[in-house]
Amino acid sequence: AAGRIKSALTSNSLSLNNIPVVLDALAVFRQQQEGGPLHPELVADLSEKGFQLLPSGDGSFAADPLLLHPLSLLADKKLRLVGQRMIAVTESLLALRHSGDLATLSGVLQGLAYVSTYKFNPVHVALQGRSFPYGTAEKKLEVLVVDALGRPVDGTSVEAVSIKAVGASAASGAGREFFQGVSLFPLPTQTELHWLSLASEDLLPGKYAAALAASVKGHTKAVSFTGFFVISQPAAILSVAVGLADAPLSASKSSDLLAVAAPNDLTSLQLTGSAVSGDHLLVQWAVGGPAGGAVKKPHQSFVRLTNSASGLSGFFAGSRRLDADGGVHSYEASISLSNEMEKFGYQSGSYLLSIVVGDLTYTSSLEFVAGSLHLSFPAAPVVNLPLYAKSLLHASDVTLTKLPEITHVMRPPAKRASDLVALLFTALVNLPLLVLLVFLTVRLKPDLRRLSSPASVAFAGCILATLVLYVGYWLGLKGVSFYQTIYYLCVLAPVTAVVGSYSLASVKQMRLAQQGKE
């Protein structure tokens, strides 16, 4: 009433679902009426509720950024989008840009276009290139500055507040700052890009943080942004050696290891290790430049062993050797097969040995496939743990492979007697029935003339039907189970009783008539 939306808790369409539909309808109506009059209370009520449903950055689930466009059409002046709400609305609209619904995409574009009309509209600042090879003459740090629709922002200037090495990258000194207060140059052909040449400073391989400030026309404060980039260098895995011994590397000689000069050379060596014999798999390698030059110490250096049958892999971290020479870093790994049986899953067979090395400052991740060797393990021990320590479905809960199919073995059928014994017992079972028939035929001498009346015939049929039910139930025939037999008997017994009464009355009349003739 009075132009306000009413909704009850029992309604199937609450106001939260009604508002977007009604706002779109009213916006279209206003456009068709060319700004004609609408009920002021209805517009105020809807605008207030719709504005509250715009994202505000508080994590509320009851938010819809697509309401921005119809709200802008109903409002007589610009909506009050400031601060965190402006950023939250823009981010929510951008998050919907990958939708496959055309209506949603249309609402996203219309909403972003409306946001871009504000004087303090959000801008997007990002680094274009994040990795630069060390030693090249041309290293340009490019910064992108665009509005919410991806369009260049006029009157924008970008300044590099500072560029410094961060973390453990510090071949050039952690915390050392470069390019303080240097302005970036806009590209003539692409005004949204600003660039800075890094060639004037000798930036060694490592990770760097670029603190930037973008001054945008109409914004009272510069937009601060910190991006990260990497000066990278090529690296390689060198001097790989593999061997098997009955002791770890600390007690073994490095000269006992076999050199693996090229990938897959280990396969031809035909190494065989056994966990039962207490063998140790020993691996040594070095990380340096492609020509043996210095590189930064890698962040990760592992030995990977992959079972050829199952495809499952185990990783073993390498430890840095004390004889590391300058910028070439030497590593070793000593793997006790007896101690790592559970990690290998007690799976004997061929294993592919690879060395995997990675670091942020390397041009690409490194992998050296040494080749295959054979490892043997004993069968997995069977440990019967109590249910509070290990559930019944533990195997299916932790498995990564297909479990074997469980075939239930039932109790074997009992041994049957011989055919002669079976015939003898069948004859014994049928003997009482045969005696009964002989007794009825020879001794009682039934007089079938008594079945002359319809009631007598019906009574005999009911007795026969009851006998058929009992035989069917005894033979286990389909449709005459225990409950079905009882059901049929509940219907047949009263009929038999009534028909039997009439049958006896007719037999009595026949006897009386016969006695009168005598």
Summary of the structure (lengths in Angstrom):
residues: 518
radius of gyration: 46.0
end to end distance: 104.2
largest distance: 148.5
contacts: 1374
relative contact order: 0.06
helix: 33%
strand: 25%
